[in-house]
């Protein structure tokens, strides 16, 4: 399941300042620590598998499992043990280890006798995996009346930010406090200064510090601050972390920002000691300015006299390739041209680290992603095996049934990229898809409770689900078709969706999400329910009728409010923010924004 700290519309958990700089992390001090941790993890896995052989489902060679029998815990264990094993190093999108997982899935699809839905089962796509500094980054300044130019060292004194444009700018220097222009509370760092054509220096966060829930919380995101400065005419933006927010003077990690296009101007992060050098002519320091603003809650914005700053930013996006793995079970008769889609993503977070989505970003360790989402992928494989061996037949008769496509998505954790790609480049007409069922984190069934998202996307769901719940699962419905997983991509195409999910836990997006914690008997129950619903969808005469859900709440699963109700298109790399859709009943929906619109600016037109 995806975690997107950059998007205001997706769930995110604040983790405080990021102290990372490359691999200079508090959780990574030497190779021996990693080796020692891996040794412990391998030993623990051996113990778990030995225990499982004695008391639980016995792992079997997956390719040996080909029968007409029901979904089997032993096969689920075998799949999950491989996919979430340390040998795949967390299956990070765009790495050889994600490719190894994809090849495993393809091998199983072939063994089950399924047809390739695309040539060789693979649908490749490229994405920007990371951002690197080019050779042309410069930051310098001159003082009025002084011929000597002061030059700073890139990656030591300053670093471009991931959403900066690659551009050049120069101008006088303005210190603009926190760069906040707010009406409630009444506070405006720009009220007494004109920043048109100037280089603007901003502090991170707000007078409330790093608290995202205070009165300044909605004004604190850096991208929002930079866009505010750009709208007021800034030529470039310098971002500094004040000592009230972090004692350490460090540069923020350069990482690609997937929210939208670049900011349209140079944006750099400047070390505090370098910022103090820029302010030296005034005999001021960042610490003094921040303390005064925080104590008085009054802006101290001003132009720094006699200083002219020149900035050049040079960023090089680095592309990687992921792939969807797509297999088809052909239908028959008059319904053959209609499709039921079963999907699950197979990538995870790799070694974790800053920008990965890990809940412990300062720790470098393998994130195996057993529940997220080896559990869903393993269940998808067992569903493929079972349905291929037992083709559905029902109301329409065995001679008439819909086709079923099994879709294993790549690059979900970096923004639902795999499912977004397939809905934009479908191997079958998108209008022929009657429903999409998504499995993400289905390995943590507790107290027999299964969460089902998308329950309001067709009236049919609340009829079918209770009728086929023969395992007496406690079903908890969420009507929303949006969510932090791949069903959202199909909902944006006006398709009925279901999202099967056993809930979050303390191991979510942490190195401890390992196979030994999966509930395989619970996964069997989830798989059986999905199989029954799929069989009914394949065989019933009338397809489900899509319903757009009016959002009764604009809150994510982790409880942070969504202020606009837009769904960002993470594949967009042009100017502004292109949206994939809007939440029904939200502000953007009411304002008439639609999929494909590009937001360039807020305010008067």
N, C-alpha and C positions, 0 to 999 in steps of 0.2 A: 504494500500500500504506500502510495506516494506521500512524501512530506515535503511541502514547498514553503520554506521560510520567506521567500521573496514576494509571494503573492498575497495581497490583502484579502483575497476571496477564498483562500485555501487554509486548511487547518495548520496551525503552527504553534509550537510551544516555545516561549521565550527561554533562552538559555544564558542570557547575560552576555557580557563582552567576550569576543573571541580573541584569545591571546595567541593565536597560532601565527606562525610565519614559516610557510613551507613545512618541513618536518621538525621544526624546533618547537615541539609540543610538550606539555607537561606530562602527557602519557607516553612519551617516546624518548627514552634517554639513551638507549643503546640497542644494538642488534641482539644482545644476549637476553634482554627482557622479552623481545618478541619470540625468540627461540624457546625461552623457558615457558612462555604462555602457551605457545603452540604445543609443546611437549605435554603440558598438563591437559590441554584440550583433547589431544589425540588419545591420551590415556583414559580420560573420562569417557570418550566416545566408545572405546573398546569395552570398557566396563558396562556401559549402557547396552550395547549390542549383545554382550554376553548375557546380561540380565534379561533382555527382551527374548532371547532364544529360550530361556528357561521358563519365563513367566508370561510372556506376551506374544504378539504376532512374531513369527520367525521370518527374518529377512530371506527373501528368495531372489534368485537371478531374474530380473524383470522380464527378459526376453523369453524366459521359460513359462511365463504366465500367459497363456492364450487358451481360454476355455469359454464356455457359455455360462459359467458360474457367476454369481452375483459379485458385486464390488467387494474386494478382499483386503483386509487389514494388512496381510502379509505383503501384498504387492505395493500398497501405499507406503509401507515401511521401507521397502526396497528402493522405490523411486525417491522418497524423501532423503534416505541415507546417502544416495549419490548426489542429488541436487544440492543438499545442504551440508555436504561433506567439506572438510577443510581443503581438499584437493582442488575445489573450484574457487577458492579464495573469495567467496562472497558474490560471484556472478555479476560484477559491476558492469553496467551498460557500456558497450564499446570495447570491452577487453576480450582477450582470447578465452577467458574463462566463461564469459557469457556465451561465446560461440560454442564452447564445449557443451554447455547445457542445451543449447539449441540443437546441436547434432545428436545428443542423446534423445531429445524429444522426437526429432525427425526419424531416428532409428526405430523408436517404438511405434510411431504412426505407420511406418512401412510394414513392421512386423504384424500389425493388426489388420493389414490388408486394405488400409484406407488409400484413397486416391490423392495425389497432390492437387491442392486447390490453386497453386501457382507452380511454375516450373521448379522442380527439385524441392518442393515444399517450402522454400525460403523466399520471403519478400523482404529484401534488404532496403535500408534507408539510412541516410546520413544525418548527423546532428552535430551541433557544436558541443563538444565534450568539455572543453576547458578554454581559458583565455590565457595567452602568454604575452609577455612584454616584448615589443620589437626593439630594434637598436636605436630608435630615434627619440626616446623620451628625454626631455630636458626641462629644467626649471631653474630660472635665474632671475636676478633683480639688480637694478642699479639705483643708487641714491642720488637725488638731485644735487648737482654740484660736484659729484664724485665720478670720475671717469671709469673707475674699476668696476667690473661686473662680478657679482657673487654667483657662483654656480654650485648647485647641489648635485649630489650623487644619486642616480636612480637606484631603486631597490635598497637603498640605505637611508637616505633622507626623505625620499618620497616614493610613491608608487601610484600608477594610474588605477582607477577603480574600474570594475568589470563592466559597468554600464556607461563609461566614458566614451565619447566619440574619439576617433583618431583625428586630431585636429591641432591647430596652432592658434594661440591668442596672446595678446599682451594688453596691458592697461594699468592704470593706477590701482592701488590696493584699498579695499574697503573691508574692515572687520564688521561683520553683521551678526554678531552674537550666535544664537542658535539657528538663525535663518528661518524663524517662525513668524508667520503673519496670521494671527488668530483673532476672532471676534469673541469667542467664549472658550477660555477666559480672555479678557481684553489684554492683548499683548501683541506688539508689532515691532519686530526688529528692523523693519524697513521704513518706519514712519518718518524718520528724520534724515534718511540718507537717499541719495540717488546713485544707483549701482549700474546705470546704463553704460556699457562699454568698459566696465571695471572688472578686475579680478576680485572675487568675493571670498573671504575666509569665513568658514562656518564651524561651529562646534557640533560634535555629534550629540544625539539625545536631546534633552530639554532641561529647563530649570528643575524638573522633578527627577532628574537623573535618568537611570535606565528603566524606570517603571513604565511599562507600556499601557497600564490601566489608569494612569493619572489624567488630569485635565488636559495635558499636552500630548497624550499618547497618540492621537490620530495625526499630529503634526510632526512626529519624530522620525518616520522613515526617511532615510537619506535620499531615495529617489524622489520623494515628494518635495523635500527641501530643495534639491537641485532643480527640479522643474519649476518651482516657485521662483528661484533666482533667475532662471532662464527667461521666464515670462516677464520679469522686471528688467530684462536687458543685460544681464551679466554676460561677460565675455568668457569667463572660466570660473570654476569653483574649486577652492581648496578646503578640504575637510580635516579637522584636527580633533583628536580625543583629549578632552581636558582631564586634569588629575583628579577632579572630583568623581569622575566615572571610572578611572582606572589609574592606579599608581604607576603601572608600567608604561613606558613610552615605546610603543611598538607600531608597526605598520600593519594595516589590515590585509588579510590574505586576498590575493587577486583571484577572483572566481567569476565565472560567467553568470550574468544575471538574465534569467529566462523570462522575466516578466514581459518584456517587449523590446523595442529597438533601443539604440543608444540614446543618451541624453541630449545629443545635438551640440555639445560643447565639451571642452576638456574638463575632466574632473579628476583630481588627484587627492590622495591621502598624504598628509604631511606630518612628519614626526614632530613632536612637541618642541624638542630642542631647536629644530630648524624654524618652527613658527616663531619661537622667541627671538631668534636672530632677525627675522623679518620685522619684528616689532621693536627691535632694540633702539631705533632712533627716537621712539617715544618713551623709552625707559619703562615699558610695560611688559608683562608676561601673560601667557595664556592662563596661568593659575590665578593671577590677580584679577583678570577680567572675568573669568568664570565665577570666582568666589563672590565678586560684587554683584553680578547678575543674579546668582542664586539667592543671595541674601536679601536683595531689594526687590526681586521680581520686576526689575526695570531694565529695559534695553540699554546697552552701552555702544550701540553701533556708531561708527565714525569712519571717515576716510583717513587713512594713514598718510600723512603729508610727506611729499618728496620721494615716494617709493614707486618705481615702475617695475612690474613683474611680467616676465615672458614665460609661457608654458607651451610645451609641445607634448602631446600624448600619442603614442604609437602602440596599438594593440593588434595582436594577431590571433584571431579565432582558430582553434585547432579542432578539426572535424574528426569524428569517429563513425564507425558503421555498426549498426545493430540490425536485427532482422526479426520479423514475425515468422512463426512456423505454422503453416496452414494446411490442414488436411480435410478432406471431404468424404462424407458418407452419402452417396447419391440416393435420392429418393426415387419414387416410381410414379408412373401414371400422370394424371393431370396436376398433381401437386409438386412434381419433381422440381419445377422451376422456382419454388419458394424455399426460403432458407430459415432454419433455426440456428443461431450462433451460440456456441459454448466457448467461454474464454477464461483465461487466467494469465497473469504475467509471470515470467520466470526469472527476471533480473532482481538484483538486490543492491547492496551498498558497498560491496567490495571490502576494503580495509577500513571503511569509515573515514573519519577525519573531517576537517572544516569543509563546509559546503556539500557534504555527502548526504545530509539528512539524518545523520546519526544523532541520537539523543545524548551521546557523550562525544562531542566533536573533538575534544582534546585528547582522545584516546585512539591510538592507531592499533587496531586489532581486527582480525577477520570477523565480519558480520555475516554469519551463515544464512540468516533469513529462513529458518526452518518453517516458521508459521507464515512469514511474509517473504516470498509466497511459494516456497516449496510445497506447502500443504495444498494450496489451490492447484498448482501445476500437477502434483501427484494425483489429485482427485480427477483433474481433467483427463489425464492419461488413462486412469481406470474407467472413466466414463466412455472414453473412446474405444477401449478394448471391449467393454460390455456391450455398447450399442452396436459396434461393428459385428459382434457375434450374435446379437439378438435384435435384428432390425425391427423397428417399431411397426405395429399394425393395430388398428383400432377402428374407430368410427367410420373412417373412409375406406377401411379394408386394406389388406396387405398390398393390393395392387395400386394403391394411391397413398403415398406418404411424402412429406416434405423432405428435402435434403437437409443434412446437418453438417455444419462446418465447425471444426475444432480449431480454435485460434489461440496460440501461445504467444503472448505479446512480449516484445523486447522493450527496453528503455522506459518502463512505466515509472520507475522511481525518479526519473529526471523530468517528469512532466507529462505522463500519459502519451508519450511520443509514438509508441507502437500502434496503439489503438487509434490515435488521431490520424496516423498515416494510412491505416487500412480503411478508415471511413472516408478519407479523401481519395484513396486509390483502391477501391474495392475490387476483388477478383470476380465478383458477381454484381449485377445491378443493385445498388443500395436499396432501391424500392422493392426488391424481392425479399428483403430480410423482414421476417414477421416478428421476431423477438430476439433479444440477446440476454443470455444468462451468464453472470460473472462470478467467479470464485476467487476470493482474495481473503487470506487469513481465515481458514476454516479449520485450523488444527487445535483450537483452544476451547472446544465445547465444554462449558461448565454449567452444572445444574440443568443440563439438557436444554439450554436456552440458545436459540439461533436467531440472530438479527437478520432481517431481510429488508434491504433497501429497494427503492423503485416500486414499492407495493401499490402506489397510486398511479402508475403510468399506464395502466389499463384496468378496467373494472374486472377483467377475468382473473387477475391474480388472487384476489381475496376469495374467489370461488374455488380455484384449483388447489391452492396451497393447503387449506384445511382438509380438502377431500383426499389428498395424496399424502398426508402426514401420518402414515401408518406406524411410524416409530414414536409417536406421541411426543415429538419435540415441542418445546414451549416456544412458539413463534412470536417474535416481537417485530412489528411492522414499522417501517419508515417510508412514507409515501414518496419522498423526494427521489427524483431521477438523477439529480446532481450528486456528486460525492467524489472522494479522493481516490477513485479507482477507475478502471477502464470502461465500465458500463456508461460512464458519463459521455464518452465520445459517441456512443450510439444514441443516447438520449438526445444529444444535440442534433441528431438526424431524425428526430421525431419517431423513435422506435421504442416500443415497450421494453423495459429492462427489469431484470432482477439482480440483486447484489447479495450474495450469500456470505455471511461474515459472523464469526463466533465471538468477536469483541477484542478490545485491546487488553494489554496486560503489561506487567512491569518489564518484560523483555523486549517490548516493541522497539525496533530500530536500535538494538543494543547487541553487543557481541554474545550475549547469553541466549539469544533466540536460536536454540539448538534442537536437534531431533529428539533428544530424550524427554522434552517437555510436550511433545505432540500427543494429542488424544486420538489414537488411530481408530478406536471403536466409534468415537464421535465423528470422525471423518467419514466412516462408512455410512453412518446415518445421514449425514449431509449429502453424500454422493447418491444414496438411494433416493432421497427426496428429489434431487436434481434430475436423476434418471427418469423418475415417474413423470415429472412435469414435462421433460423433454419428449418422452414418448407420446404424451397427450398432445403436445404442440405439433409434433410431426404428423399425427394421424387425424386430428380433428378437422372437420370440413371448413369451418370459418376461422380465420386468423384473429388474434386479439386486436382490439381497436385501441389505438394510441390515445392517451389522455395527457395533456400538459398539466403539471402539478402547479397550483398556485402556492407559492412558498408562504407558510404560516410563520416561518422564522428565518431570519437571515443570519444564522449562527452555524459555525462548523462543529464537527464532532468534538473538538476540544474546547468549544465554548467561546471563541473569540468572535466578536460581532463582525459581520460583513457590511460595509458601509454603502456600497454601490450596487452590488448584485451582478457584476459582470464576471464572465468566465474567460480568462485570458487564453489566447492562442499561443502556446509555447513553441510552435514551429515558426512563428513570424520573426523575421530579422530585419524588417524595414523600419521606417520612422514611426514613432508613436507606439501605441498599444492596440493591436488588432484583437478583437474578441471573437470567441467561438460561439457565444450565446449569452443569454441573460437568464437570471432566475425569475420565474414567473411571479409577478406581483411585486418585485423589487423595484427600487428607484430607477435603475437603468431600463427595465422592461416598461415601466410606466412612461419614461421619457421617450420611448420609441427606438432605443438602440436595438440593433439586430446583429445576428452572426455575420461576420465579415466587415463590420464597421471598424474603423481605425480611430482611436482617440488621440488627438494631437495636443489638445490643451483644454483646460477647464476655465470657465469664466465667460465673460461677454464675447460674442462673436463679431 
